[in-house]
Amino acid sequence: MSLLEIIIFFLVVWWPIFFILLPIGYEQLPQKKNFRFAKSAPKKPNILYKFIFTTVFSILTTFTFWCLSYFNIFSLKRLILSL
């Protein structure tokens, strides 16, 4: 895999995982205390934790696919060309 393919693969894995993790642990703000925020605003979003988890997961997934491609065990190019 070239560097561009690695970056694209990483981003394609990163974005869906990040959006899947966003609603996990969602607790709505009490309505009476904070009128400045939207009703759907989370009490404690934990964005940093979700960002770090998503990044680590995406790096491990990208590294795994890079190893499979490097050692000619599995290749996305061959899979696409065989279709």
C-alpha positions in Angstrom: 0.0 0.0 0.0 1.2 3.4 -0.8 1.2 6.3 1.7 -1.8 7.8 0.1 -3.7 4.5 0.3 -2.8 4.1 3.9 -4.1 7.6 4.8 -7.3 7.1 2.9 -7.9 3.7 4.5 -7.2 5.2 7.9 -9.7 8.0 7.4 -12.4 5.7 5.9 -12.1 3.6 9.1 -11.8 6.5 11.5 -14.9 8.6 10.5 -17.6 5.8 10.8 -16.1 4.5 14.1 -16.1 8.0 15.5 -19.7 8.6 14.6 -20.7 5.2 16.0 -19.1 6.1 19.3 -20.6 9.6 19.7 -24.0 8.5 21.1 -22.4 6.0 23.6 -22.8 7.2 27.1 -25.2 9.9 26.2 -27.0 11.6 29.1 -29.2 14.7 28.4 -28.7 17.9 30.4 -31.3 18.7 33.0 -33.7 21.2 31.4 -34.2 23.5 34.4 -30.6 24.3 35.1 -29.1 25.3 31.8 -31.2 27.3 29.4 -28.2 28.4 27.4 -27.7 25.0 25.8 -29.7 23.0 23.3 -32.1 20.4 24.7 -30.1 17.7 23.0 -26.7 18.7 24.4 -25.0 15.9 26.3 -24.2 16.2 30.0 -20.7 14.9 29.6 -19.7 14.2 26.0 -16.3 12.5 26.6 -15.1 13.6 23.2 -11.4 13.2 24.0 -11.9 9.6 25.2 -13.9 8.8 22.0 -11.3 10.6 19.8 -8.4 8.6 21.4 -10.2 5.3 21.2 -11.2 5.8 17.6 -7.7 6.8 16.6 -6.1 3.8 18.3 -8.6 1.4 16.8 -8.1 2.9 13.4 -4.3 2.8 13.6 -4.5 -0.9 14.6 -6.9 -1.7 11.8 -4.8 0.2 9.3 -1.6 -1.5 10.5 -3.3 -4.9 10.2 -4.4 -4.3 6.6 -1.0 -2.9 5.8 0.7 -6.1 7.1 -1.7 -8.3 5.2 -1.0 -6.3 2.0 2.8 -6.2 2.6 3.1 -9.9 3.1 0.8 -10.6 0.2 -1.8 -12.4 2.3 -4.7 -10.1 1.4 -4.9 -7.2 -1.0 -7.8 -4.8 -1.6 -6.4 -4.2 -5.1 -6.5 -7.9 -6.1 -10.0 -8.2 -4.6 -11.3 -5.2 -6.6 -9.6 -6.4 -9.8 -11.1 -9.9 -9.5 -14.6 -8.5 -9.5 
